[in-house]
């Protein structure tokens, strides 16, 4: 079993979500520019999916930021007090 760096796992998930959001955003702008091409249900569905996708990306990035900050503090302490790290 290989251990993957969690950073790259989250990065991949975020990139996939960003790609999905780009597609949803493109469709959403098409629907808003020409509402006659879709039903109200499709417009609402696309709007909600885009909103939910962006929230998910935001939460993933917040988690990643917290993780990086925790690691930064731990590394700073280790560098500041090397004898305590052993």
MDAnalysis code that builds the backbone (N, CA, C; Angstrom):
import MDAnalysis as mda
import numpy as np

u = mda.Universe.empty(258, n_residues=86, atom_resindex=np.repeat(np.arange(86), 3), trajectory=True)
u.add_TopologyAttr("name", ["N", "CA", "C"] * 86)
u.add_TopologyAttr("resid", np.arange(1, 87))
u.add_TopologyAttr("resname", ["UNK", "UNK", "UNK", "UNK", "UNK", "UNK", "UNK", "UNK", "UNK", "UNK", "UNK", "UNK", "UNK", "UNK", "UNK", "UNK", "UNK", "UNK", "UNK", "UNK", "UNK", "UNK", "UNK", "UNK", "UNK", "UNK", "UNK", "UNK", "UNK", "UNK", "UNK", "UNK", "UNK", "UNK", "UNK", "UNK", "UNK", "UNK", "UNK", "UNK", "UNK", "UNK", "UNK", "UNK", "UNK", "UNK", "UNK", "UNK", "UNK", "UNK", "UNK", "UNK", "UNK", "UNK", "UNK", "UNK", "UNK", "UNK", "UNK", "UNK", "UNK", "UNK", "UNK", "UNK", "UNK", "UNK", "UNK", "UNK", "UNK", "UNK", "UNK", "UNK", "UNK", "UNK", "UNK", "UNK", "UNK", "UNK", "UNK", "UNK", "UNK", "UNK", "UNK", "UNK", "UNK", "UNK"])
u.atoms.positions = np.array([
    [0.842, -1.177, 0.000],
    [0.000, 0.000, 0.000],
    [0.890, 1.244, 0.000],
    [0.662, 2.142, -0.918],
    [1.466, 3.361, -0.975],
    [0.768, 4.474, -0.211],
    [1.578, 5.271, 0.455],
    [1.033, 6.413, 1.180],
    [1.212, 7.645, 0.308],
    [0.107, 8.288, 0.018],
    [0.169, 9.505, -0.781],
    [0.220, 10.712, 0.142],
    [0.907, 11.728, -0.298],
    [0.951, 12.983, 0.434],
    [-0.457, 13.578, 0.427],
    [-1.030, 13.854, 1.616],
    [-2.393, 14.399, 1.671],
    [-2.552, 15.695, 0.880],
    [-1.480, 16.474, 0.793],
    [-1.554, 17.716, 0.021],
    [-1.951, 17.422, -1.416],
    [-1.306, 16.419, -2.008],
    [-1.575, 16.114, -3.410],
    [-2.944, 15.463, -3.596],
    [-3.402, 14.743, -2.585],
    [-4.751, 14.171, -2.643],
    [-5.780, 15.297, -2.665],
    [-5.635, 16.239, -1.729],
    [-6.575, 17.365, -1.661],
    [-6.452, 18.231, -2.906],
    [-5.228, 18.445, -3.358],
    [-5.018, 19.241, -4.574],
    [-5.772, 18.624, -5.747],
    [-5.695, 17.313, -5.884],
    [-6.409, 16.633, -6.962],
    [-7.913, 16.778, -6.838],
    [-8.419, 16.669, -5.604],
    [-9.852, 16.825, -5.371],
    [-10.306, 18.246, -5.693],
    [-9.513, 19.219, -5.266],
    [-9.859, 20.616, -5.533],
    [-9.815, 20.894, -7.033],
    [-8.803, 20.379, -7.719],
    [-8.706, 20.598, -9.165],
    [-9.905, 19.997, -9.886],
    [-10.310, 18.815, -9.475],
    [-11.485, 18.173, -10.080],
    [-12.739, 19.017, -9.831],
    [-12.883, 19.521, -8.604],
    [-14.037, 20.356, -8.270],
    [-14.013, 21.672, -9.045],
    [-12.832, 22.243, -9.233],
    [-12.710, 23.484, -10.015],
    [-13.118, 23.230, -11.463],
    [-12.685, 22.112, -12.021],
    [-13.078, 21.778, -13.396],
    [-14.591, 21.638, -13.513],
    [-15.207, 20.985, -12.532],
    [-16.665, 20.848, -12.517],
    [-17.326, 22.220, -12.410],
    [-16.791, 23.065, -11.527],
    [-17.354, 24.408, -11.349],
    [-17.250, 25.222, -12.632],
    [-16.153, 25.070, -13.352],
    [-16.003, 25.803, -14.615],
    [-17.074, 25.388, -15.613],
    [-17.339, 24.094, -15.695],
    [-18.385, 23.614, -16.597],
    [-19.756, 24.108, -16.179],
    [-20.031, 24.051, -14.879],
    [-21.313, 24.547, -14.372],
    [-21.454, 26.047, -14.619],
    [-20.366, 26.785, -14.392],
    [-20.415, 28.232, -14.602],
    [-20.677, 28.564, -16.068],
    [-20.029, 27.830, -16.950],
    [-20.246, 28.059, -18.384],
    [-21.713, 27.816, -18.739],
    [-22.262, 26.708, -18.254],
    [-23.670, 26.406, -18.540],
    [-24.578, 27.452, -17.913],
    [-24.274, 27.864, -16.689],
    [-25.076, 28.849, -15.971],
    [-25.121, 30.169, -16.741],
    [-23.965, 30.621, -17.253],
    [-23.946, 31.877, -18.011],
    [-24.715, 31.740, -19.321],
    [-24.634, 30.569, -19.957],
    [-25.424, 30.340, -21.174],
    [-26.916, 30.442, -20.875],
    [-27.326, 29.842, -19.771],
    [-28.740, 29.855, -19.402],
    [-29.221, 31.265, -19.085],
    [-28.376, 32.042, -18.434],
    [-28.774, 33.407, -18.082],
    [-28.797, 34.326, -19.301],
    [-27.911, 34.078, -20.255],
    [-27.881, 34.907, -21.460],
    [-29.074, 34.628, -22.360],
    [-29.542, 33.377, -22.364],
    [-30.683, 33.011, -23.207],
    [-31.595, 32.068, -22.429],
    [-32.432, 32.623, -21.557],
    [-33.297, 31.794, -20.714],
    [-34.268, 30.910, -21.503],
    [-34.472, 31.210, -22.767],
    [-35.411, 30.408, -23.560],
    [-34.860, 29.017, -23.886],
    [-33.560, 28.791, -23.678],
    [-32.975, 27.488, -24.016],
    [-33.139, 26.465, -22.898],
    [-33.682, 26.882, -21.753],
    [-33.800, 25.953, -20.631],
    [-35.058, 26.224, -19.824],
    [-35.406, 25.244, -19.031],
    [-36.531, 25.417, -18.114],
    [-36.048, 26.121, -16.855],
    [-36.974, 26.621, -16.100],
    [-36.668, 27.254, -14.821],
    [-35.996, 26.224, -13.903],
    [-36.435, 24.977, -14.013],
    [-35.847, 23.915, -13.189],
    [-34.361, 23.725, -13.494],
    [-33.995, 23.767, -14.778],
    [-32.581, 23.600, -15.127],
    [-31.756, 24.780, -14.634],
    [-32.304, 25.966, -14.764],
    [-31.595, 27.154, -14.276],
    [-31.391, 27.048, -12.768],
    [-32.449, 26.688, -12.043],
    [-32.344, 26.547, -10.586],
    [-31.365, 25.440, -10.200],
    [-31.446, 24.301, -10.897],
    [-30.560, 23.175, -10.590],
    [-29.105, 23.576, -10.811],
    [-28.830, 24.210, -11.952],
    [-27.458, 24.614, -12.280],
    [-26.943, 25.633, -11.271],
    [-27.790, 26.579, -10.890],
    [-27.414, 27.584, -9.896],
    [-27.066, 26.922, -8.570],
    [-27.908, 26.006, -8.122],
    [-27.662, 25.328, -6.845],
    [-26.416, 24.455, -6.894],
    [-26.226, 23.730, -7.986],
    [-25.038, 22.881, -8.118],
    [-23.761, 23.722, -8.120],
    [-23.797, 24.844, -8.825],
    [-22.634, 25.733, -8.866],
    [-22.341, 26.280, -7.474],
    [-23.370, 26.733, -6.792],
    [-23.210, 27.274, -5.441],
    [-22.640, 26.206, -4.496],
    [-23.199, 25.013, -4.536],
    [-22.722, 23.932, -3.663],
    [-21.286, 23.537, -3.987],
    [-20.964, 23.503, -5.265],
    [-19.614, 23.149, -5.686],
    [-18.607, 24.177, -5.185],
    [-18.952, 25.449, -5.297],
    [-18.048, 26.506, -4.833],
    [-17.876, 26.467, -3.320],
    [-18.951, 26.168, -2.596],
    [-18.836, 26.029, -1.138],
    [-17.895, 24.889, -0.779],
    [-18.038, 23.786, -1.478],
    [-17.186, 22.627, -1.225],
    [-15.715, 22.965, -1.466],
    [-15.450, 23.682, -2.538],
    [-14.076, 24.111, -2.823],
    [-13.572, 25.019, -1.706],
    [-14.411, 25.940, -1.279],
    [-14.023, 26.851, -0.202],
    [-13.673, 26.076, 1.067],
    [-14.493, 25.104, 1.427],
    [-14.230, 24.307, 2.630],
    [-12.943, 23.500, 2.487],
    [-12.726, 22.904, 1.323],
    [-11.488, 22.145, 1.101],
    [-10.266, 23.046, 1.236],
    [-10.355, 24.260, 0.691],
    [-9.227, 25.187, 0.775],
    [-9.009, 25.663, 2.205],
    [-10.093, 25.860, 2.959],
    [-9.952, 26.235, 4.367],
    [-9.275, 25.117, 5.154],
    [-9.681, 23.867, 4.906],
    [-9.049, 22.727, 5.573],
    [-7.569, 22.637, 5.217],
    [-7.266, 22.836, 3.961],
    [-5.878, 22.790, 3.514],
    [-5.064, 23.902, 4.169],
    [-5.635, 25.084, 4.265],
    [-4.963, 26.208, 4.907],
    [-4.686, 25.904, 6.381],
    [-5.673, 25.340, 7.076],
    [-5.477, 24.972, 8.481],
    [-4.358, 23.947, 8.628],
    [-4.358, 22.960, 7.764],
    [-3.334, 21.915, 7.815],
    [-1.943, 22.495, 7.591],
    [-1.827, 23.364, 6.611],
    [-0.533, 23.996, 6.326],
    [-0.080, 24.833, 7.518],
    [-1.003, 25.563, 8.142],
    [-0.645, 26.376, 9.305],
    [-0.186, 25.511, 10.474],
    [-0.867, 24.381, 10.698],
    [-0.465, 23.464, 11.770],
    [0.942, 22.937, 11.512],
    [1.200, 22.524, 10.280],
    [2.526, 22.016, 9.934],
    [3.589, 23.100, 10.049],
    [3.241, 24.316, 9.666],
    [4.181, 25.429, 9.761],
    [4.561, 25.686, 11.214],
    [3.564, 25.702, 12.102],
    [3.828, 25.927, 13.523],
    [4.684, 24.792, 14.084],
    [4.347, 23.555, 13.732],
    [5.117, 22.409, 14.226],
    [6.562, 22.468, 13.734],
    [6.753, 22.781, 12.475],
    [8.103, 22.872, 11.921],
    [8.868, 24.026, 12.551],
    [8.205, 25.154, 12.770],
    [8.859, 26.305, 13.403],
    [9.333, 25.951, 14.802],
    [8.491, 25.234, 15.552],
    [8.880, 24.826, 16.911],
    [10.051, 23.855, 16.870],
    [10.005, 22.936, 15.913],
    [11.088, 21.958, 15.793],
    [12.408, 22.654, 15.470],
    [12.359, 23.651, 14.616],
    [13.574, 24.386, 14.264],
    [14.041, 25.267, 15.416],
    [13.083, 25.782, 16.183],
    [13.419, 26.663, 17.292],
    [13.951, 25.873, 18.492],
    [13.366, 24.696, 18.727],
    [13.749, 23.863, 19.868],
    [14.050, 22.443, 19.392],
    [15.179, 22.244, 18.708],
    [15.469, 20.931, 18.110],
    [15.568, 19.794, 19.125],
    [16.008, 20.059, 20.337],
    [16.155, 18.983, 21.324],
    [14.801, 18.464, 21.807],
    [13.752, 19.256, 21.705],
    [12.415, 18.844, 22.141],
    [11.733, 17.959, 21.109],
    [12.203, 17.973, 19.904],
    [11.558, 17.226, 18.826],
    [11.881, 15.741, 18.880],
    [12.913, 15.367, 19.624],
    [13.339, 13.957, 19.669],
    [12.600, 13.176, 20.694],
])
